[in-house]
Structures are given as structure tokens and as C-alpha cells.
Amino acid sequence: MKWSQVFYSRLVLTALALGAAAGCAQRGAAAKSLVAGPVQTANANLGKELFVARCASCHNESGDKPLRVGLPLAQRKLLREVVAKAVQGRVKDKSPAERDAVVGYILSFQASAKR
């Protein structure tokens, strides 16, 4: 595992722990801004990096490539559990935090499509 992957994994896990602690200690905008800031950015960047490396050849970087069977990822209404199972098989050599980052990146396609 590269040092940058270890760094990002630890950064994500630390930030998630801090976000959870802040969420328990405080309610409101301050807690939300802590969790919604750099944590999601680092996690999204890691998820995107892994998705592009392992999945973009079939799905495109933004999940909008038409497939032989079924809708593009960006047009599907997938449950987190379904995405996580598919990601588990495709990036099984990665850490749980890295796989979760890819799941979050894929689910962000659906959020983008709703806007």
C-alpha cells in the first residue's frame, strides 16, 4: 500500500471519529460544517481516484457511460448495500475505508443527477 493511501485512510478515519465526537457534543451548523468540509473532500478525492483507476473504463469517470446491460450508474437508483457489495468485489485489495470512499463516490452520481 502506498504511503499516500495509508495517509488518506488514516485521515478519513480520524476525521470521521472527530466528526462523530463533534456531532455528539454539539448539534447544529458547527457540527455539520466540521463533517461536511475537508472530510468529505478527502474521502471524495480518494473514492474518485480509485474509481477512475478500477471502474472508469466501463462506466466513465462520472458514471454516465451507457452499458450493454442496464442504465449507466449515474441513472440508477442503487442502495448503498448494493453498491458496497459490487465495490467489495472490484477493489477487494483495498482497505474498508478506501472501499467506502468508492461507494460514496458512486452514490454521489445519484445526488448529482437529482440537482
N, C-alpha and C positions, 0 to 999 in steps of 0.2 A: 504494500500500500504506500503510495506517495505521501510525503510529509504534508503536502497541501490538502490531501484528502483527510488525513488524520486531523489536521488543524481545523478544517471546516466541520468535520464530525464533532469534534470537541466543542467548537464554537457554538454549533447548533444545540447540542445537548446542554451546555452551560446556559445559553440564552433561554432555552425552554424552561429550565429549572428556575432561573431568575424571574422569568415571566410568570410562572405559576406562583412563585412566592409573592410577587408583587400583586398578582390577582387576588390572592387570599388576604393579603394585608390591606389592600385598597380596592375600592370599587370606583368605577368611573373612567373618565377620559385619560387620566395619568397612567393607569394600569394598561389601558388599551393601547396607548401610544408606545409604551415600552415593548409590548409584544408585537405590534404592527410595524415597527421600524426596522432596524438592522437585522433582526432575527429572520423575518420573512425574506428579506433581500438576500441574505447569505444562503438560506435554505433554497430559495428560488434559483439562485445562480448555480448552486451545486446540482439541483434537480435538472435544470436546463442542460448543464454540461454533460451529465450522464445520459440524459435522454437523447441529445444530439449524437453522442458517441455510439449509443446502442440501438436507438429506435428510429431516428430521423430518416434513415434510408428508406423505410417503408411508410412512415407517417408524416414526413416533413418536420421541420423544426417547430411549427405551430400546430401540428396535428390535423392539418387541413387537406392532406393528400387523399384523393379518392382511392379506395381499396377495391380489390376484386370482389370481396365479400363484405357487405355491411357498409355502414356510413363511416366517414372519417372520424377520428377520435374527437375532434372539436365539435362534432354534431351529435355525438352520443350522450345519452343521459345515463352515466355509469355510477354505480355506488362505489364508495371508497374501498369496500372489501373486494369487489370485483377487480378494480384497478390494482390493488395491492397484491392480489393473487397472480395477476399477469406479470406485474413487475418482479415479483419474487422469482419467477422462472427465468426472466430475461436478465436480471442483474443479481443472480444468486451469490456471486462472489463479492458483493458489496456489503457494507455494514447495514444494520437496521435503520440507522439514521440516514444513510445515503439512499436506501430504497424508499424511505418515507419522503425524502426530498423529491424523488422522481414521481412518486404518487401525487404529491402536492402540485408539482409542475403540470402533470397531465390533467388533474382536476381544475387547474387554472384555465384550461381551454374552455371548459364549460362556463366558468364565471365570465370569461371574456365574451363568449357568444351571447350571454344574457344582456349585456350592456347595449 
